[in-house]
Amino acid sequence: MPYDCGIAVVRDASALRSAMGLHTSYLIHDAEGPGDPFEKVPELSRRARGVPVWAALKSLGRDGVAAQVRGLADAASAIAAGLADLDGVEVLNDVDYTQVSVAFGDDDTTRAVTARIIEDGRVWMSGSRWRDRDILRVSVSNWRTGEDEVATAVAAVGSALAAVKSA
């Protein structure tokens, strides 16, 4: 008999529960009430991690996924190149994939620039620590990141850096 899990109807409820690891000893379960939330969504403690990969392959195909990954990596490289052209910016890593690590001289300046970028809100980049330095961490993960978004990211960093230098 089909089982309505709130997302889709599945034929085998026990297979769904097993695949998603829904019933484990460390999770609290409510036998009463409107239904077990652990049976409603796969995003509890990162369950069913393979589902997004399967869905991407199913909808885009191998070549489509490869193109998407290439696009993300190309956008990260373009952001790194744009940032490297700004005076006072040091790109710290080889940008082989989607991550860019940037510093602005000393740790205090890097933290101040990062705070300005976050406050500005045009882009989301976070502070982190790498190789015993504070850094600005850029992670390109949105499939829609194109030339306009790259330009916006570089401009946001440039504006933040200029504001920190002039303060």
Backbone as JSON Lines, residues from 0, in Angstrom:
{"i":0,"aa":"M","n":[0.85,-1.19,0.0],"ca":[0.0,0.0,0.0],"c":[0.89,1.24,0.0]}
{"i":1,"aa":"P","n":[0.59,2.23,-0.83],"ca":[1.41,3.45,-0.87],"c":[1.39,4.2,0.46]}
{"i":2,"aa":"Y","n":[2.47,4.9,0.74],"ca":[2.63,5.64,1.98],"c":[2.87,7.1,1.64]}
{"i":3,"aa":"D","n":[2.03,8.02,2.19],"ca":[2.18,9.44,1.93],"c":[3.15,10.01,2.96]}
{"i":4,"aa":"C","n":[4.37,10.36,2.5],"ca":[5.39,10.86,3.42],"c":[5.39,12.38,3.48]}
{"i":5,"aa":"G","n":[4.42,13.04,2.88],"ca":[4.35,14.48,2.89],"c":[5.06,15.11,1.7]}
{"i":6,"aa":"I","n":[5.94,14.38,1.07],"ca":[6.66,14.88,-0.1],"c":[6.1,14.19,-1.34]}
{"i":7,"aa":"A","n":[6.0,12.89,-1.25],"ca":[5.51,12.1,-2.36],"c":[4.97,10.8,-1.79]}
{"i":8,"aa":"V","n":[4.23,10.11,-2.58],"ca":[3.71,8.82,-2.17],"c":[4.73,7.76,-2.58]}
{"i":9,"aa":"V","n":[5.12,6.93,-1.61],"ca":[6.09,5.87,-1.89],"c":[5.42,4.53,-1.66]}
{"i":10,"aa":"R","n":[5.91,3.52,-2.35],"ca":[5.3,2.19,-2.24],"c":[5.69,1.47,-0.96]}
{"i":11,"aa":"D","n":[6.91,1.67,-0.5],"ca":[7.41,0.88,0.62],"c":[7.89,1.8,1.74]}
{"i":12,"aa":"A","n":[7.04,2.0,2.75],"ca":[7.36,2.9,3.86],"c":[8.6,2.44,4.61]}
{"i":13,"aa":"S","n":[8.78,1.14,4.76],"ca":[9.95,0.66,5.5],"c":[11.24,0.96,4.73]}
{"i":14,"aa":"A","n":[11.2,0.91,3.42],"ca":[12.38,1.25,2.61],"c":[12.7,2.73,2.75]}
{"i":15,"aa":"L","n":[11.66,3.58,2.77],"ca":[11.87,5.01,2.96],"c":[12.51,5.26,4.31]}
{"i":16,"aa":"R","n":[11.94,4.69,5.36],"ca":[12.49,4.9,6.7],"c":[13.93,4.42,6.79]}
{"i":17,"aa":"S","n":[14.22,3.3,6.18],"ca":[15.57,2.75,6.22],"c":[16.55,3.63,5.44]}
{"i":18,"aa":"A","n":[16.16,4.08,4.27],"ca":[17.03,4.9,3.43],"c":[17.34,6.24,4.07]}
{"i":19,"aa":"M","n":[16.37,6.79,4.78],"ca":[16.55,8.11,5.37],"c":[17.07,8.02,6.8]}
{"i":20,"aa":"G","n":[17.21,6.84,7.35],"ca":[17.73,6.7,8.7],"c":[16.88,7.43,9.71]}
{"i":21,"aa":"L","n":[15.56,7.33,9.54],"ca":[14.65,8.14,10.33],"c":[14.52,7.73,11.78]}
{"i":22,"aa":"H","n":[14.63,6.49,12.06],"ca":[14.38,6.04,13.42],"c":[15.66,5.49,14.04]}
{"i":23,"aa":"T","n":[16.33,6.37,14.74],"ca":[17.57,6.01,15.41],"c":[17.43,6.29,16.89]}
{"i":24,"aa":"S","n":[18.3,5.71,17.68],"ca":[18.18,5.82,19.13],"c":[18.42,7.23,19.66]}
{"i":25,"aa":"Y","n":[19.15,8.06,18.93],"ca":[19.47,9.39,19.45],"c":[18.44,10.45,19.07]}
{"i":26,"aa":"L","n":[17.4,10.11,18.31],"ca":[16.37,11.07,17.94],"c":[15.1,10.85,18.76]}
{"i":27,"aa":"I","n":[14.44,11.96,19.1],"ca":[13.2,11.91,19.85],"c":[12.05,11.68,18.88]}
{"i":28,"aa":"H","n":[11.14,10.77,19.21],"ca":[10.03,10.46,18.34],"c":[8.71,10.69,19.07]}
{"i":29,"aa":"D","n":[7.75,11.29,18.4],"ca":[6.44,11.57,18.97],"c":[5.41,10.64,18.33]}
{"i":30,"aa":"A","n":[4.97,9.67,19.1],"ca":[4.0,8.7,18.57],"c":[2.61,9.32,18.46]}
{"i":31,"aa":"E","n":[2.36,10.36,19.22],"ca":[1.06,11.03,19.2],"c":[1.16,12.29,18.33]}
{"i":32,"aa":"G","n":[0.05,12.88,18.0],"ca":[0.08,14.17,17.32],"c":[-0.07,14.07,15.82]}
{"i":33,"aa":"P","n":[0.33,15.14,15.14],"ca":[0.04,15.28,13.71],"c":[0.92,14.44,12.8]}
{"i":34,"aa":"G","n":[1.73,13.62,13.33],"ca":[2.61,12.82,12.49],"c":[4.06,13.06,12.86]}
{"i":35,"aa":"D","n":[4.85,12.13,12.53],"ca":[6.26,12.18,12.86],"c":[6.99,13.08,11.88]}
{"i":36,"aa":"P","n":[7.56,14.22,12.36],"ca":[8.25,15.11,11.43],"c":[9.45,14.47,10.74]}
{"i":37,"aa":"F","n":[9.99,13.42,11.33],"ca":[11.11,12.73,10.73],"c":[10.71,11.99,9.46]}
{"i":38,"aa":"E","n":[9.41,11.83,9.26],"ca":[8.92,11.17,8.05],"c":[8.41,12.18,7.03]}
{"i":39,"aa":"K","n":[8.65,13.45,7.27],"ca":[8.13,14.49,6.38],"c":[9.2,15.09,5.48]}
{"i":40,"aa":"V","n":[10.42,15.23,5.97],"ca":[11.48,15.86,5.17],"c":[12.78,15.09,5.32]}
{"i":41,"aa":"P","n":[13.6,15.05,4.29],"ca":[14.87,14.32,4.37],"c":[16.01,15.15,4.95]}
{"i":42,"aa":"E","n":[15.78,16.4,5.34],"ca":[16.87,17.29,5.74],"c":[17.07,17.3,7.26]}
{"i":43,"aa":"L","n":[16.8,16.24,7.94],"ca":[17.05,16.16,9.37],"c":[18.4,15.49,9.57]}
{"i":44,"aa":"S","n":[19.34,16.24,10.08],"ca":[20.69,15.73,10.32],"c":[21.32,15.17,9.05]}
{"i":45,"aa":"R","n":[21.0,15.82,7.94],"ca":[21.6,15.5,6.64],"c":[21.29,14.09,6.14]}
{"i":46,"aa":"R","n":[20.06,13.69,6.28],"ca":[19.67,12.38,5.78],"c":[19.49,12.4,4.26]}
{"i":47,"aa":"A","n":[19.59,11.27,3.7],"ca":[19.36,11.07,2.26],"c":[20.22,12.01,1.42]}
{"i":48,"aa":"R","n":[21.48,12.08,1.73],"ca":[22.39,12.99,1.02],"c":[22.49,12.7,-0.47]}
{"i":49,"aa":"G","n":[22.25,11.48,-0.87],"ca":[22.36,11.14,-2.28],"c":[21.18,11.6,-3.11]}
{"i":50,"aa":"V","n":[20.07,11.98,-2.48],"ca":[18.88,12.37,-3.24],"c":[19.14,13.6,-4.11]}
{"i":51,"aa":"P","n":[19.76,14.68,-3.6],"ca":[20.02,15.82,-4.49],"c":[20.94,15.47,-5.66]}
{"i":52,"aa":"V","n":[21.92,14.62,-5.42],"ca":[22.82,14.2,-6.5],"c":[22.03,13.42,-7.55]}
{"i":53,"aa":"W","n":[21.21,12.49,-7.08],"ca":[20.38,11.71,-8.01],"c":[19.47,12.64,-8.8]}
{"i":54,"aa":"A","n":[18.83,13.6,-8.12],"ca":[17.9,14.51,-8.8],"c":[18.63,15.37,-9.84]}
{"i":55,"aa":"A","n":[19.83,15.84,-9.49],"ca":[20.6,16.65,-10.44],"c":[20.98,15.82,-11.66]}
{"i":56,"aa":"L","n":[21.44,14.61,-11.44],"ca":[21.8,13.75,-12.57],"c":[20.58,13.41,-13.41]}
{"i":57,"aa":"K","n":[19.47,13.15,-12.74],"ca":[18.24,12.8,-13.45],"c":[17.74,13.97,-14.3]}
{"i":58,"aa":"S","n":[17.8,15.18,-13.77],"ca":[17.24,16.31,-14.5],"c":[18.23,16.93,-15.5]}
{"i":59,"aa":"L","n":[19.52,16.97,-15.16],"ca":[20.5,17.63,-16.02],"c":[21.32,16.67,-16.88]}
{"i":60,"aa":"G","n":[21.42,15.43,-16.44],"ca":[22.29,14.48,-17.12],"c":[23.74,14.73,-16.74]}
{"i":61,"aa":"R","n":[24.57,13.8,-17.11],"ca":[25.99,13.89,-16.76],"c":[26.64,15.15,-17.34]}
{"i":62,"aa":"D","n":[26.38,15.42,-18.61],"ca":[26.98,16.6,-19.25],"c":[26.46,17.89,-18.63]}
{"i":63,"aa":"G","n":[25.18,17.91,-18.27],"ca":[24.61,19.11,-17.64],"c":[25.21,19.38,-16.28]}
{"i":64,"aa":"V","n":[25.41,18.34,-15.48],"ca":[26.04,18.5,-14.17],"c":[27.48,18.96,-14.34]}
{"i":65,"aa":"A","n":[28.19,18.36,-15.29],"ca":[29.58,18.75,-15.54],"c":[29.66,20.22,-15.97]}
{"i":66,"aa":"A","n":[28.74,20.66,-16.8],"ca":[28.72,22.06,-17.24],"c":[28.44,22.98,-16.06]}
{"i":67,"aa":"Q","n":[27.54,22.57,-15.2],"ca":[27.22,23.38,-14.03],"c":[28.43,23.51,-13.11]}
{"i":68,"aa":"V","n":[29.12,22.42,-12.88],"ca":[30.32,22.45,-12.04],"c":[31.39,23.33,-12.68]}
{"i":69,"aa":"R","n":[31.59,23.19,-13.99],"ca":[32.55,24.05,-14.69],"c":[32.17,25.52,-14.55]}
{"i":70,"aa":"G","n":[30.89,25.82,-14.66],"ca":[30.42,27.2,-14.52],"c":[30.71,27.77,-13.14]}
{"i":71,"aa":"L","n":[30.5,26.97,-12.1],"ca":[30.79,27.42,-10.74],"c":[32.28,27.68,-10.56]}
{"i":72,"aa":"A","n":[33.1,26.74,-11.05],"ca":[34.56,26.9,-10.95],"c":[35.03,28.11,-11.74]}
{"i":73,"aa":"D","n":[34.48,28.32,-12.92],"ca":[34.85,29.48,-13.74],"c":[34.47,30.79,-13.05]}
{"i":74,"aa":"A","n":[33.31,30.82,-12.41],"ca":[32.88,32.02,-11.69],"c":[33.82,32.3,-10.52]}
{"i":75,"aa":"A","n":[34.22,31.26,-9.8],"ca":[35.15,31.45,-8.68],"c":[36.48,31.98,-9.2]}
{"i":76,"aa":"S","n":[36.96,31.44,-10.31],"ca":[38.21,31.93,-10.9],"c":[38.09,33.39,-11.33]}
{"i":77,"aa":"A","n":[36.95,33.76,-11.9],"ca":[36.73,35.14,-12.33],"c":[36.68,36.09,-11.12]}
{"i":78,"aa":"I","n":[36.04,35.65,-10.04],"ca":[36.02,36.46,-8.82],"c":[37.44,36.63,-8.29]}
{"i":79,"aa":"A","n":[38.2,35.55,-8.23],"ca":[39.58,35.62,-7.75],"c":[40.4,36.57,-8.61]}
{"i":80,"aa":"A","n":[40.26,36.49,-9.91],"ca":[41.01,37.36,-10.81],"c":[40.62,38.82,-10.6]}
{"i":81,"aa":"G","n":[39.33,39.08,-10.46],"ca":[38.86,40.45,-10.22],"c":[39.36,40.99,-8.9]}
{"i":82,"aa":"L","n":[39.36,40.15,-7.87],"ca":[39.83,40.59,-6.56],"c":[41.34,40.81,-6.57]}
{"i":83,"aa":"A","n":[42.06,39.95,-7.27],"ca":[43.52,40.09,-7.33],"c":[43.93,41.4,-7.99]}
{"i":84,"aa":"D","n":[43.07,41.95,-8.84],"ca":[43.36,43.23,-9.49],"c":[43.16,44.43,-8.57]}
{"i":85,"aa":"L","n":[42.51,44.22,-7.43],"ca":[42.28,45.32,-6.49],"c":[43.52,45.52,-5.62]}
{"i":86,"aa":"D","n":[43.9,46.77,-5.42],"ca":[45.06,47.08,-4.59],"c":[44.76,46.72,-3.13]}
{"i":87,"aa":"G","n":[45.64,45.94,-2.54],"ca":[45.49,45.56,-1.14],"c":[44.8,44.23,-0.93]}
{"i":88,"aa":"V","n":[44.51,43.52,-2.01],"ca":[43.86,42.21,-1.91],"c":[44.86,41.12,-2.27]}
{"i":89,"aa":"E","n":[44.9,40.11,-1.42],"ca":[45.78,38.96,-1.67],"c":[44.93,37.7,-1.77]}
{"i":90,"aa":"V","n":[44.91,37.09,-2.92],"ca":[44.24,35.8,-3.09],"c":[45.23,34.74,-2.63]}
{"i":91,"aa":"L","n":[44.83,33.97,-1.62],"ca":[45.76,33.07,-0.94],"c":[45.83,31.66,-1.5]}
{"i":92,"aa":"N","n":[44.84,31.27,-2.28],"ca":[44.81,29.88,-2.74],"c":[44.78,29.79,-4.26]}
{"i":93,"aa":"D","n":[45.16,28.63,-4.75],"ca":[44.95,28.33,-6.16],"c":[43.47,28.01,-6.3]}
{"i":94,"aa":"V","n":[42.79,28.7,-7.17],"ca":[41.34,28.51,-7.3],"c":[41.11,27.42,-8.33]}
{"i":95,"aa":"D","n":[41.02,26.2,-7.83],"ca":[40.81,25.04,-8.68],"c":[39.35,24.61,-8.75]}
{"i":96,"aa":"Y","n":[38.56,25.1,-7.81],"ca":[37.16,24.69,-7.76],"c":[36.31,25.91,-7.45]}
{"i":97,"aa":"T","n":[35.58,25.94,-6.37],"ca":[34.63,27.02,-6.11],"c":[34.98,27.87,-4.9]}
{"i":98,"aa":"Q","n":[36.14,27.66,-4.31],"ca":[36.51,28.37,-3.09],"c":[37.63,29.37,-3.36]}
{"i":99,"aa":"V","n":[37.48,30.56,-2.78],"ca":[38.5,31.59,-2.89],"c":[38.78,32.09,-1.48]}
{"i":100,"aa":"S","n":[40.05,32.09,-1.1],"ca":[40.48,32.6,0.2],"c":[41.25,33.89,-0.02]}
{"i":101,"aa":"V","n":[40.81,34.96,0.66],"ca":[41.35,36.29,0.42],"c":[41.75,36.94,1.74]}
{"i":102,"aa":"A","n":[42.83,37.69,1.73],"ca":[43.23,38.49,2.9],"c":[43.51,39.91,2.43]}
{"i":103,"aa":"F","n":[43.45,40.82,3.38],"ca":[43.64,42.24,3.11],"c":[44.75,42.77,4.02]}
{"i":104,"aa":"G","n":[45.92,42.2,3.9],"ca":[47.04,42.61,4.75],"c":[46.96,41.9,6.09]}
{"i":105,"aa":"D","n":[46.68,42.64,7.15],"ca":[46.66,42.05,8.49],"c":[45.26,41.53,8.85]}
{"i":106,"aa":"D","n":[45.21,40.78,9.93],"ca":[43.94,40.16,10.36],"c":[42.87,41.2,10.71]}
{"i":107,"aa":"D","n":[43.26,42.3,11.35],"ca":[42.26,43.32,11.71],"c":[41.59,43.9,10.47]}
{"i":108,"aa":"T","n":[42.38,44.2,9.45],"ca":[41.81,44.75,8.22],"c":[40.92,43.72,7.54]}
{"i":109,"aa":"T","n":[41.38,42.48,7.51],"ca":[40.57,41.42,6.89],"c":[39.23,41.28,7.61]}
{"i":110,"aa":"R","n":[39.24,41.28,8.93],"ca":[37.98,41.18,9.69],"c":[37.08,42.39,9.43]}
{"i":111,"aa":"A","n":[37.67,43.57,9.34],"ca":[36.88,44.79,9.11],"c":[36.26,44.77,7.72]}
{"i":112,"aa":"V","n":[37.01,44.36,6.72],"ca":[36.47,44.29,5.35],"c":[35.35,43.25,5.3]}
{"i":113,"aa":"T","n":[35.57,42.11,5.92],"ca":[34.54,41.06,5.95],"c":[33.26,41.58,6.6]}
{"i":114,"aa":"A","n":[33.39,42.28,7.71],"ca":[32.21,42.83,8.4],"c":[31.47,43.82,7.51]}
{"i":115,"aa":"R","n":[32.19,44.65,6.77],"ca":[31.56,45.62,5.85],"c":[30.82,44.92,4.72]}
{"i":116,"aa":"I","n":[31.42,43.87,4.2],"ca":[30.76,43.11,3.12],"c":[29.44,42.53,3.61]}
{"i":117,"aa":"I","n":[29.47,41.93,4.78],"ca":[28.26,41.33,5.36],"c":[27.22,42.41,5.63]}
{"i":118,"aa":"E","n":[27.66,43.54,6.18],"ca":[26.75,44.66,6.47],"c":[26.13,45.22,5.19]}
{"i":119,"aa":"D","n":[26.92,45.3,4.13],"ca":[26.45,45.82,2.85],"c":[25.3,44.97,2.29]}
{"i":120,"aa":"G","n":[25.44,43.64,2.34],"ca":[24.37,42.74,1.95],"c":[24.23,42.43,0.47]}
{"i":121,"aa":"R","n":[25.06,43.0,-0.37],"ca":[24.95,42.69,-1.8],"c":[25.35,41.26,-2.11]}
{"i":122,"aa":"V","n":[26.31,40.75,-1.36],"ca":[26.79,39.38,-1.54],"c":[26.97,38.76,-0.16]}
{"i":123,"aa":"W","n":[27.04,37.44,-0.13],"ca":[27.34,36.77,1.14],"c":[28.71,36.11,1.0]}
{"i":124,"aa":"M","n":[29.63,36.59,1.8],"ca":[30.95,36.01,1.94],"c":[31.2,35.99,3.43]}
{"i":125,"aa":"S","n":[31.92,35.01,3.9],"ca":[32.1,34.89,5.35],"c":[33.56,34.98,5.73]}
{"i":126,"aa":"G","n":[33.78,35.33,6.97],"ca":[35.12,35.29,7.52],"c":[35.45,33.88,7.93]}
{"i":127,"aa":"S","n":[36.71,33.57,7.92],"ca":[37.17,32.26,8.36],"c":[38.61,32.39,8.78]}
{"i":128,"aa":"R","n":[39.22,31.28,9.09],"ca":[40.62,31.25,9.47],"c":[41.28,30.16,8.64]}
{"i":129,"aa":"W","n":[42.42,30.47,8.04],"ca":[43.12,29.5,7.2],"c":[44.61,29.76,7.32]}
{"i":130,"aa":"R","n":[45.35,28.7,7.57],"ca":[46.81,28.79,7.7],"c":[47.22,29.88,8.66]}
{"i":131,"aa":"D","n":[46.52,29.91,9.79],"ca":[46.81,30.84,10.89],"c":[46.6,32.31,10.52]}
{"i":132,"aa":"R","n":[45.69,32.55,9.57],"ca":[45.34,33.92,9.18],"c":[43.83,34.05,9.12]}
{"i":133,"aa":"D","n":[43.36,35.26,9.45],"ca":[41.95,35.56,9.19],"c":[41.81,35.79,7.69]}
{"i":134,"aa":"I","n":[40.74,35.28,7.13],"ca":[40.51,35.42,5.7],"c":[39.06,35.77,5.41]}
{"i":135,"aa":"L","n":[38.83,36.24,4.22],"ca":[37.49,36.33,3.65],"c":[37.34,35.08,2.79]}
{"i":136,"aa":"R","n":[36.29,34.32,3.05],"ca":[36.07,33.07,2.33],"c":[34.93,33.27,1.34]}
{"i":137,"aa":"V","n":[35.23,33.07,0.08],"ca":[34.24,33.18,-0.99],"c":[33.94,31.76,-1.47]}
{"i":138,"aa":"S","n":[32.67,31.41,-1.45],"ca":[32.25,30.09,-1.9],"c":[31.19,30.27,-2.98]}
{"i":139,"aa":"V","n":[31.5,29.88,-4.18],"ca":[30.55,30.02,-5.29],"c":[29.74,28.74,-5.38]}
{"i":140,"aa":"S","n":[28.45,28.84,-5.08],"ca":[27.63,27.62,-5.06],"c":[26.28,27.76,-5.75]}
{"i":141,"aa":"N","n":[25.96,28.94,-6.26],"ca":[24.67,29.12,-6.92],"c":[24.84,28.97,-8.42]}
{"i":142,"aa":"W","n":[24.07,28.11,-9.02],"ca":[24.19,27.82,-10.45],"c":[23.93,29.03,-11.32]}
{"i":143,"aa":"R","n":[23.29,30.06,-10.77],"ca":[22.99,31.25,-11.56],"c":[24.1,32.3,-11.5]}
{"i":144,"aa":"T","n":[25.22,31.98,-10.87],"ca":[26.32,32.93,-10.77],"c":[26.96,33.11,-12.14]}
{"i":145,"aa":"G","n":[26.8,34.3,-12.69],"ca":[27.34,34.62,-14.01],"c":[28.17,35.89,-13.94]}
{"i":146,"aa":"E","n":[28.39,36.5,-15.1],"ca":[29.24,37.69,-15.18],"c":[28.74,38.84,-14.32]}
{"i":147,"aa":"D","n":[27.43,39.07,-14.3],"ca":[26.88,40.16,-13.49],"c":[27.13,39.93,-12.0]}
{"i":148,"aa":"E","n":[26.94,38.7,-11.56],"ca":[27.14,38.38,-10.14],"c":[28.62,38.46,-9.77]}
{"i":149,"aa":"V","n":[29.48,38.05,-10.68],"ca":[30.93,38.17,-10.45],"c":[31.29,39.64,-10.29]}
{"i":150,"aa":"A","n":[30.78,40.49,-11.19],"ca":[31.06,41.92,-11.11],"c":[30.53,42.51,-9.8]}
{"i":151,"aa":"T","n":[29.34,42.1,-9.38],"ca":[28.77,42.57,-8.12],"c":[29.64,42.15,-6.94]}
{"i":152,"aa":"A","n":[30.12,40.92,-6.95],"ca":[30.96,40.43,-5.86],"c":[32.26,41.23,-5.77]}
{"i":153,"aa":"V","n":[32.9,41.44,-6.9],"ca":[34.17,42.2,-6.91],"c":[33.92,43.64,-6.47]}
{"i":154,"aa":"A","n":[32.84,44.23,-6.94],"ca":[32.51,45.61,-6.55],"c":[32.22,45.71,-5.05]}
{"i":155,"aa":"A","n":[31.51,44.73,-4.51],"ca":[31.2,44.75,-3.08],"c":[32.46,44.68,-2.25]}
{"i":156,"aa":"V","n":[33.39,43.84,-2.64],"ca":[34.66,43.74,-1.91],"c":[35.45,45.04,-2.07]}
{"i":157,"aa":"G","n":[35.5,45.56,-3.29],"ca":[36.21,46.83,-3.52],"c":[35.65,47.96,-2.68]}
{"i":158,"aa":"S","n":[34.33,48.07,-2.62],"ca":[33.68,49.11,-1.81],"c":[34.0,48.94,-0.33]}
{"i":159,"aa":"A","n":[33.92,47.72,0.15],"ca":[34.2,47.45,1.56],"c":[35.64,47.79,1.9]}
{"i":160,"aa":"L","n":[36.55,47.39,1.05],"ca":[37.97,47.66,1.27],"c":[38.23,49.17,1.28]}
{"i":161,"aa":"A","n":[37.64,49.89,0.32],"ca":[37.81,51.36,0.27],"c":[37.26,52.02,1.53]}
{"i":162,"aa":"A","n":[36.12,51.54,2.01],"ca":[35.53,52.11,3.22],"c":[36.41,51.87,4.44]}
{"i":163,"aa":"V","n":[36.98,50.68,4.53],"ca":[37.86,50.37,5.66],"c":[39.14,51.21,5.59]}
{"i":164,"aa":"K","n":[39.69,51.35,4.4],"ca":[40.93,52.13,4.25],"c":[40.71,53.61,4.58]}
{"i":165,"aa":"S","n":[39.51,54.11,4.26],"ca":[39.25,55.54,4.49],"c":[38.79,55.84,5.91]}
{"i":166,"aa":"A","n":[38.51,54.81,6.68],"ca":[38.01,55.02,8.06],"c":[39.13,55.35,9.02]}
